[in-house]
């Protein structure tokens, strides 16, 4: 499969061009991007299939080879909690969920305020685990 670098990509118009390593530019449409990828960043290395279109070569099944590092993810990892602290958070979450489970077992839903707080707690622990 050919490889190259993204020359440019317009997210509003949902297309751009890739410069092939062996020379020449190839048209790329959003439909050729991998699932979950909304846009290509200029300079990103990609691998792709090629088909002859009405106006020249067109990229198919684009695969991003070296995604650019996310500044937000790097910052989150730097602030990541230690295993002991995360262990304590999970123990606290389990205790809170036990109370909710006990109420549900007795046919009572938690009130909206309590439910919202429990949901925030679970999301916070999940975010820490994913960091």
DASULKA-V112336 format. One record per residue. RES is the residue in one letter. PSI is psi in whole degrees, -180 to 180 (* if undefined). OMEGA is omega in degrees with one decimal (* if undefined). Layout:
res:RES psi:PSI omega:OMEGA
res:RES psi:PSI omega:OMEGA
//
This chain:
res:X psi:142 omega:178.4
res:X psi:155 omega:175.9
res:X psi:165 omega:178.0
res:X psi:-169 omega:178.6
res:X psi:146 omega:177.5
res:X psi:122 omega:178.6
res:X psi:-52 omega:174.2
res:X psi:158 omega:178.4
res:X psi:128 omega:-179.5
res:X psi:111 omega:-177.4
res:X psi:-33 omega:179.9
res:X psi:-39 omega:-178.5
res:X psi:-8 omega:174.7
res:X psi:38 omega:173.3
res:X psi:170 omega:178.3
res:X psi:-160 omega:-179.3
res:X psi:147 omega:176.6
res:X psi:135 omega:173.3
res:X psi:118 omega:-179.3
res:X psi:148 omega:176.5
res:X psi:-31 omega:-179.2
res:X psi:12 omega:175.3
res:X psi:147 omega:178.4
res:X psi:159 omega:179.0
res:X psi:148 omega:-179.3
res:X psi:132 omega:176.8
res:X psi:140 omega:176.0
res:X psi:128 omega:178.5
res:X psi:156 omega:-179.7
res:X psi:-33 omega:-178.6
res:X psi:-21 omega:-178.9
res:X psi:-7 omega:-177.7
res:X psi:153 omega:177.3
res:X psi:154 omega:179.2
res:X psi:134 omega:179.8
res:X psi:-11 omega:178.0
res:X psi:120 omega:-177.3
res:X psi:-24 omega:-176.6
res:X psi:162 omega:175.0
res:X psi:142 omega:179.4
res:X psi:134 omega:178.5
res:X psi:135 omega:-179.7
res:X psi:-13 omega:178.7
res:X psi:139 omega:176.5
res:X psi:137 omega:-178.1
res:X psi:158 omega:172.7
res:X psi:145 omega:-173.1
res:X psi:156 omega:170.0
res:X psi:165 omega:-178.6
res:X psi:137 omega:173.4
res:X psi:149 omega:177.8
res:X psi:119 omega:179.3
res:X psi:-174 omega:-179.5
res:X psi:-35 omega:-175.5
res:X psi:22 omega:179.0
res:X psi:-164 omega:-177.0
res:X psi:143 omega:179.8
res:X psi:135 omega:-179.8
res:X psi:142 omega:175.9
res:X psi:150 omega:174.5
res:X psi:61 omega:-179.1
res:X psi:137 omega:175.8
res:X psi:123 omega:179.2
res:X psi:122 omega:-176.7
res:X psi:-38 omega:-178.5
res:X psi:82 omega:179.5
res:X psi:142 omega:178.7
res:X psi:140 omega:-179.3
res:X psi:143 omega:179.0
res:X psi:125 omega:178.6
res:X psi:-40 omega:-179.1
res:X psi:-43 omega:-179.9
res:X psi:-40 omega:178.9
res:X psi:-41 omega:178.8
res:X psi:-40 omega:179.6
res:X psi:-39 omega:-180.0
res:X psi:-35 omega:179.8
res:X psi:-31 omega:-178.9
res:X psi:11 omega:-175.4
res:X psi:139 omega:179.1
res:X psi:153 omega:178.0
res:X psi:162 omega:-178.6
res:X psi:-39 omega:-179.6
res:X psi:-43 omega:-180.0
res:X psi:-41 omega:178.5
res:X psi:-38 omega:177.2
res:X psi:-43 omega:178.1
res:X psi:-40 omega:177.8
res:X psi:-41 omega:-178.9
res:X psi:-39 omega:176.4
res:X psi:-44 omega:178.0
res:X psi:-41 omega:180.0
res:X psi:-41 omega:179.2
res:X psi:-41 omega:178.6
res:X psi:-42 omega:178.5
res:X psi:-43 omega:-180.0
res:X psi:-31 omega:175.7
res:X psi:-41 omega:178.7
res:X psi:-44 omega:178.5
res:X psi:-43 omega:179.6
res:X psi:-42 omega:179.7
res:X psi:-44 omega:177.8
res:X psi:-45 omega:-179.9
res:X psi:-38 omega:178.7
res:X psi:-31 omega:179.2
res:X psi:14 omega:175.4
res:X psi:19 omega:-179.5
res:X psi:128 omega:172.6
res:X psi:150 omega:174.6
res:X psi:149 omega:178.0
res:X psi:164 omega:-173.8
res:X psi:-41 omega:-179.4
res:X psi:-47 omega:-179.9
res:X psi:-43 omega:-179.8
res:X psi:-41 omega:179.4
res:X psi:-42 omega:179.5
res:X psi:-40 omega:178.1
res:X psi:-43 omega:179.1
res:X psi:-42 omega:178.2
res:X psi:-40 omega:179.0
res:X psi:-47 omega:-179.4
res:X psi:-42 omega:178.3
res:X psi:-41 omega:-179.3
res:X psi:-43 omega:178.9
res:X psi:-42 omega:178.8
res:X psi:-42 omega:178.3
res:X psi:-40 omega:178.4
res:X psi:-40 omega:179.6
res:X psi:-35 omega:-179.2
res:X psi:-18 omega:-176.4
res:X psi:* omega:*
//
